Amino acid sequence: MLRVFVDSGSSIKQSEKEKLNVEIIPLRYYFGENEYQDDIDLDIDQFYDILINQKQFPKTSLPYLDVLEEKVNKYTTEGDEVIIITISSKISGTFSAIQSLFADNKSVSVVDSLSAVGGIRLLVEEINKNRDKTREEILQKVYDLIPRIKIYAIPETLNYLLRGGRLSKKEWLLGSVLNVKPIISLVNGSVVVSAKKIGIRNSMHFIATELAKTVDKSYPIIASYTYNPKNLKALIDLTKEEYRGLMSEYDNLDPVIACHWGPNSFGYIYIAKKGVTNE
């Protein structure tokens, strides 16, 4: 039997794990001395109350590796195979830690998604479509899709990405002047400013246009936001109707991701056409 694990940087909720046939490795975050497991110890409203109203900025941390090791080793001892997909190694140490943990276990494959949130969800959905194939065949399909994952997002402010170390001071400065709204992407696993537009509506038009030019319509589009979906709904209104029907998820991102993007961020995650890579 094939077992699939993802970390909570996928923003796949604990309530979805049976539907998606995955097990979720909760990353951790701290408000001061208080530790929380992502999507377990605080609900999303409690998280935002601390982040916004109490103005505390969390620190994120790796999952409990001993718990993961025990569970995975139990499966492989029973003859199961395991695929673990992690958030991009360029923005988290999770991949490196888990890869080292299972380096000698030939029944375990640890995959660096070079992505996050909905990008990982799309990889899980691809695995679920191919569970009748061998682990090697499934992995090849996953690795073929990874370079085609597109993430375009607009944060309300770049302050959270800067404080969390996911954006350089230079990029923060460039995106924080005048009325410039940067479009943030994950390119080869790293957070970058892919475009800068004057005003939020021009930024929305950019994303909607890029989607129309590059999306592979045989895969779903995941529409994501943090805290408030108002801006996301405005982006959807600007998107051609033929693409709205492909939107399978309106995902309010988990705390461990939302703490870096900040409230009121929004965007699309999708698979690009063949030949259009994540560059």
C-alpha positions in Angstrom: 0.0 0.0 0.0 1.2 3.5 -0.8 1.1 6.1 2.0 1.4 9.8 1.2 2.4 12.4 3.7 2.5 16.2 3.3 3.6 18.9 5.7 1.1 21.5 6.7 2.8 24.0 4.5 0.6 22.4 1.9 -2.4 24.2 3.6 -4.2 20.9 3.3 -6.4 20.9 6.4 -6.6 18.1 9.0 -10.3 17.9 8.1 -9.4 17.1 4.4 -6.9 14.2 5.0 -9.4 11.4 4.5 -10.8 13.0 1.3 -7.4 13.5 -0.1 -6.0 10.2 1.2 -3.0 11.9 2.9 -1.4 12.2 6.3 -0.4 15.7 7.4 2.8 16.5 9.2 2.0 19.6 11.3 4.7 22.3 11.3 5.0 24.3 14.4 4.9 28.0 15.3 5.4 30.1 18.4 3.8 33.2 19.8 6.4 34.1 22.4 7.0 31.0 24.5 3.7 29.4 23.5 4.1 26.5 21.0 1.3 25.5 18.6 1.0 22.7 16.0 -0.3 24.0 12.7 -4.1 23.6 12.3 -4.3 21.6 15.5 -3.8 23.7 18.6 -5.4 27.0 17.4 -8.2 27.5 14.9 -7.7 30.2 12.3 -9.8 32.8 14.1 -7.8 32.4 17.3 -4.5 32.7 15.2 -5.6 35.9 13.6 -6.7 37.4 16.9 -3.2 37.0 18.2 -1.5 38.1 14.9 -3.7 41.2 14.2 -5.3 42.3 17.4 -2.5 41.4 19.8 0.1 42.3 17.2 2.4 39.3 17.9 4.5 37.9 15.1 5.1 34.2 15.3 8.2 32.1 14.6 7.9 28.9 12.7 9.6 25.6 13.4 10.1 22.1 12.1 7.5 19.3 12.9 8.1 16.7 15.6 10.5 14.4 13.6 10.4 11.6 16.2 6.6 11.3 15.8 6.9 11.2 12.0 9.8 8.7 12.1 7.8 6.3 14.3 4.7 6.4 12.1 6.6 6.0 8.8 8.8 3.2 10.1 5.7 1.4 11.3 4.2 1.5 7.8 7.4 0.4 6.0 7.9 -2.4 8.5 4.4 -3.6 7.5 5.4 -3.6 3.8 4.0 -0.2 2.8 5.7 2.4 0.6 5.8 6.0 1.5 6.0 9.3 -0.4 6.5 12.5 1.7 6.1 15.8 -0.1 7.4 18.9 1.7 7.2 22.6 1.3 10.1 24.1 -0.8 13.5 23.5 0.6 14.3 27.2 -0.3 12.0 28.5 2.4 12.0 25.8 5.0 14.4 23.2 6.5 11.7 20.6 6.5 12.8 18.8 3.4 16.4 18.5 4.5 15.5 17.3 7.9 13.1 14.6 6.7 15.3 13.5 3.8 18.1 12.9 6.4 15.7 11.1 8.6 14.8 8.5 6.0 18.0 8.4 3.9 18.5 4.7 4.6 14.9 3.6 4.2 14.5 2.5 0.6 10.7 2.3 1.0 10.5 6.1 1.6 10.7 8.8 -1.1 11.0 12.4 0.2 10.1 15.0 -2.5 11.0 18.7 -2.4 7.9 20.3 -4.0 9.8 23.6 -4.7 6.4 24.9 -3.9 3.9 25.5 -1.1 0.2 25.6 -0.3 -2.0 24.7 -3.4 1.1 23.6 -5.4 1.4 20.6 -3.0 -2.3 20.0 -3.2 -2.1 19.7 -6.9 0.7 17.1 -6.6 -1.4 15.1 -4.1 -4.3 15.1 -6.6 -1.9 13.9 -9.3 -0.8 11.0 -7.1 -4.4 10.1 -6.3 -5.1 9.8 -10.0 -2.3 7.4 -10.4 -2.4 5.1 -7.4 -2.6 2.0 -9.6 0.9 2.7 -10.8 4.2 1.9 -9.2 5.9 4.3 -6.8 8.6 5.1 -9.4 6.0 5.9 -12.1 4.0 8.1 -9.6 7.2 9.9 -8.7 8.0 10.6 -12.3 4.6 12.2 -12.8 5.1 14.3 -9.7 8.6 15.5 -10.8 7.2 16.3 -14.2 4.6 18.6 -12.7 6.8 20.4 -10.2 8.4 22.8 -12.7 5.0 23.6 -14.1 3.4 24.8 -10.8 2.7 28.5 -10.9 2.0 30.6 -7.8 1.0 34.3 -8.2 0.0 36.2 -5.0 -0.4 39.7 -3.9 0.3 40.5 -0.2 -1.4 43.5 1.4 2.1 44.3 2.8 5.5 42.9 2.4 6.4 43.4 6.1 5.5 39.8 7.0 7.6 38.2 4.3 10.5 40.4 5.3 10.2 39.7 9.0 9.9 35.9 8.3 13.1 36.0 6.2 11.3 35.0 3.0 12.0 38.2 1.2 15.2 40.3 0.9 15.4 43.9 2.2 16.1 45.1 -1.3 12.9 43.5 -2.7 11.0 44.8 0.3 12.2 48.3 -0.4 11.4 48.1 -4.1 7.9 46.8 -3.3 7.1 49.3 -0.5 7.4 52.6 -2.3 4.7 54.8 -3.9 1.6 52.7 -4.7 3.5 49.8 -6.2 1.8 46.4 -5.6 4.3 43.6 -6.1 3.2 40.2 -7.5 5.0 37.5 -5.5 5.9 34.1 -7.0 7.7 31.0 -6.0 10.3 30.5 -8.7 12.5 27.4 -8.5 11.3 27.2 -4.9 12.3 30.7 -3.9 10.1 33.7 -3.1 10.6 36.4 -5.7 8.9 39.6 -6.8 7.9 38.6 -10.4 6.3 41.9 -11.4 5.4 45.3 -9.9 2.3 47.2 -10.9 0.9 50.6 -9.8 -2.3 49.9 -7.8 -3.9 46.7 -6.7 -6.3 46.5 -9.7 -3.4 46.5 -12.2 -1.8 43.8 -10.2 -5.0 41.7 -10.3 -5.2 42.2 -14.1 -1.6 41.0 -14.4 -2.4 37.7 -12.6 -5.7 37.2 -14.5 -3.8 37.7 -17.8 -0.9 35.4 -16.9 -3.4 32.7 -15.9 -5.2 33.0 -19.3 -1.9 32.8 -21.2 -0.3 29.9 -19.3 -2.8 27.7 -17.5 -3.3 24.0 -18.4 -7.0 23.7 -18.3 -6.9 20.0 -17.6 -5.9 20.7 -14.0 -7.8 22.7 -11.4 -7.0 26.3 -10.3 -6.7 26.9 -6.6 -7.7 30.3 -5.4 -6.1 31.1 -2.1 -6.3 33.9 0.5 -5.5 34.8 4.0 -8.0 36.1 6.6 -10.4 37.9 4.3 -11.5 36.7 0.8 -12.6 40.1 -0.4 -9.6 40.8 -2.5 -9.7 37.2 -3.9 -13.3 37.7 -5.0 -12.3 40.9 -6.8 -9.5 38.9 -8.6 -12.0 36.2 -9.6 -14.4 38.8 -11.0 -11.6 40.1 -13.2 -10.8 36.6 -14.5 -12.4 35.2 -17.6 -15.5 33.1 -16.9 -14.0 30.1 -18.7 -11.4 29.8 -15.9 -13.7 30.3 -13.0 -15.2 26.9 -13.4 -11.8 25.3 -12.9 -11.4 26.8 -9.4 -11.7 23.8 -7.1 -10.7 25.4 -3.9 -11.0 28.7 -2.1 -8.3 28.1 0.5 -7.9 30.2 3.6 -4.2 29.4 4.2 -3.1 27.7 7.4 -1.4 29.7 10.1 2.2 28.6 9.4 1.9 30.0 5.9 -0.4 32.9 6.7 2.1 34.3 9.3 4.6 34.9 6.4 2.1 36.3 4.0 0.1 38.4 6.4 -3.7 39.0 6.4 -5.5 40.0 3.2 -3.1 38.3 0.8 -4.6 36.5 -2.2 -3.7 34.7 -5.5 -3.8 31.7 -7.8 -2.0 28.4 -7.9 -2.2 26.3 -11.0 -0.4 24.0 -13.5 1.0 25.7 -16.5 0.9 24.3 -20.0 3.7 22.0 -21.1 6.7 24.1 -22.1 5.9 26.9 -19.7 8.2 26.3 -16.7 8.3 28.0 -13.4 10.9 30.6 -14.2 
